[in-house]
Amino acid sequence: MTYLLVGFAAYLIGSIPFGLVVTRLFGLGDIRQIGSGNIGTTNVLRTGNKLAAFLTLILDAGKGAVAVLTARAIFGEDSAGLAGLFAMIGHLYPVFLKFRGGKGVATFLGTLLALSWPVGIAACAVWLVTALVTRYSSLSALVASALAPVFTYFLYHQHGAILVLFLAALIFYKHAANIGRLMASTEPKIGQK
């Protein structure tokens, strides 16, 4: 019963579509009708409003972190991992948007930071370095998520690495179209409208 409660609450937290909320508050319209149609930070940045993109990043990452930290504080470490998983699923498949959500990168990184801050810092650093070198947000997300289970194994624990491997697989699944565009050299770069 505890796990059901944790999973349901974390899913609802993850389902909050902050990209949509922020762009509407800033008068930028419906983010689903702009750029890629995605509700995440990279697409919000395509509106040209950097503050809106930054707030989306922080709030989407915060969903994962809040779910993990709250579950850990109340129910313990096992519940923390479960909360991270369901916050991520909520972001990817939000009940409030007919199960059409974002790609989960910010929520993934927020979840990692809350589960184990050294793992989160390492994954964020990989994302940042890859983004600075390539200017591709999607490639940065893929590289960071691919390495995150390795970081988790060595810096957190083995069971956590299995969870993070599953979360990374979700990232790759949601980036299938991006992978195709990267291979075809048609993927837009960061900041490109």
C-alpha positions in Angstrom: 0.0 0.0 0.0 2.9 2.3 0.8 4.5 1.7 -2.6 1.2 2.3 -4.4 0.8 5.6 -2.5 4.3 6.7 -3.3 4.0 5.7 -7.0 0.7 7.5 -7.4 1.8 10.7 -5.7 5.1 10.8 -7.6 3.3 10.2 -10.9 1.0 13.1 -10.2 4.0 15.4 -9.4 5.8 14.3 -12.5 2.6 14.9 -14.6 2.6 18.7 -13.9 3.5 20.2 -17.4 5.7 23.1 -16.3 6.8 23.9 -19.8 3.2 24.5 -20.8 2.4 26.4 -17.6 5.5 28.7 -17.8 5.0 29.5 -21.5 1.4 30.4 -20.9 2.3 32.6 -17.9 4.9 34.4 -20.0 2.3 34.9 -22.8 4.3 32.8 -25.3 1.3 30.7 -26.3 0.9 26.9 -26.3 4.4 25.4 -26.4 2.9 22.3 -28.1 2.3 24.5 -31.2 5.9 25.8 -31.3 9.1 24.2 -32.6 9.2 20.5 -32.0 5.9 20.6 -30.0 7.7 19.2 -26.9 6.9 20.7 -23.5 10.5 20.6 -22.3 13.3 23.2 -21.8 14.9 22.9 -25.2 11.6 23.7 -27.0 10.8 26.5 -24.6 14.2 28.0 -25.4 13.1 28.1 -29.1 10.6 30.8 -28.1 13.6 33.0 -27.5 12.7 33.5 -23.9 15.7 32.3 -21.8 14.1 33.0 -18.5 11.1 30.8 -19.4 13.4 28.1 -20.5 15.5 28.3 -17.3 12.3 28.2 -15.1 11.1 25.1 -17.1 14.4 23.4 -16.5 14.4 24.1 -12.8 10.8 23.1 -12.3 11.0 19.9 -14.4 14.2 18.9 -12.5 12.5 19.8 -9.3 9.6 17.4 -9.9 12.0 14.4 -9.8 14.0 15.8 -6.9 10.9 16.6 -4.8 9.4 13.2 -5.4 12.6 11.4 -4.4 13.4 13.5 -1.4 9.9 13.5 0.0 9.6 9.7 -0.4 13.0 9.1 1.2 12.2 11.4 4.1 8.8 9.7 4.8 9.3 6.1 3.7 13.0 5.4 3.2 15.5 4.6 0.4 13.5 2.0 -1.5 10.6 4.4 -1.8 13.0 7.1 -3.1 13.9 5.1 -6.2 10.3 4.2 -6.8 9.3 7.9 -6.5 12.0 8.8 -9.1 10.7 6.2 -11.5 7.1 7.3 -11.3 7.9 11.0 -11.4 9.8 10.3 -14.7 6.8 8.3 -16.0 4.5 11.1 -15.1 6.6 13.6 -17.0 6.8 11.3 -20.1 3.1 10.3 -20.0 1.2 13.0 -18.0 -2.4 12.4 -17.2 -3.1 16.1 -17.6 -2.0 16.2 -21.3 -3.6 12.9 -22.5 -0.4 11.1 -21.7 1.7 13.1 -24.2 4.6 14.6 -22.3 8.2 15.6 -22.6 11.3 13.6 -23.1 12.3 13.6 -19.5 15.8 14.9 -19.5 15.5 17.6 -16.8 13.3 15.3 -14.6 15.9 12.5 -15.1 18.7 14.8 -13.9 16.7 16.1 -11.0 16.0 12.5 -10.0 19.7 11.6 -10.1 20.7 14.7 -8.1 18.2 13.7 -5.4 19.0 10.0 -5.4 22.8 10.6 -5.2 24.2 14.1 -5.7 27.6 12.9 -7.0 25.8 10.9 -9.7 23.6 13.9 -10.6 26.6 16.2 -10.7 28.5 13.8 -12.9 25.6 13.4 -15.3 25.0 17.2 -15.5 28.7 17.7 -16.2 28.6 15.3 -19.0 25.5 16.9 -20.4 27.1 20.4 -20.2 30.4 19.4 -21.7 28.7 17.6 -24.6 26.4 20.5 -25.2 29.2 23.0 -25.2 31.2 20.9 -27.7 28.4 19.8 -30.0 25.5 22.3 -29.4 23.1 19.4 -29.6 20.8 19.1 -26.6 19.5 15.7 -27.6 23.0 14.3 -28.1 24.0 15.7 -24.7 21.0 14.0 -23.1 21.8 10.7 -24.7 25.5 10.7 -23.7 24.6 11.8 -20.1 21.9 9.1 -19.7 24.1 6.4 -21.2 26.8 7.1 -18.7 24.5 7.7 -15.7 24.0 3.9 -14.9 27.8 3.6 -14.8 28.1 6.6 -12.5 25.3 5.2 -10.3 27.0 1.8 -10.1 30.3 3.2 -8.8 29.0 6.3 -6.8 25.7 5.1 -5.4 24.9 1.3 -5.5 24.2 -1.6 -7.8 20.4 -1.7 -7.4 20.2 2.0 -8.1 22.2 1.4 -11.3 19.4 -1.0 -12.5 16.8 1.7 -11.9 18.9 4.3 -13.6 19.5 2.0 -16.6 15.8 1.7 -17.0 15.3 5.5 -16.8 18.1 5.9 -19.4 16.3 3.4 -21.6 13.2 5.6 -21.4 15.3 8.6 -22.4 16.6 6.8 -25.5 13.1 5.6 -26.4 11.7 9.1 -26.2 14.6 10.4 -28.3 14.2 8.0 -31.2 13.3 10.7 -33.7 16.2 12.8 -32.5 18.6 9.9 -33.0 17.3 9.6 -36.6 17.9 13.3 -37.2 21.4 13.2 -35.6 22.3 10.4 -37.9 20.9 12.4 -40.9 22.6 15.6 -39.7 19.3 17.4 -39.6 18.9 17.8 -35.8 18.5 21.5 -34.8 21.2 22.9 -32.4 20.6 24.6 -29.0 19.0 28.0 -29.4 18.0 27.4 -33.0 14.4 28.6 -33.6 
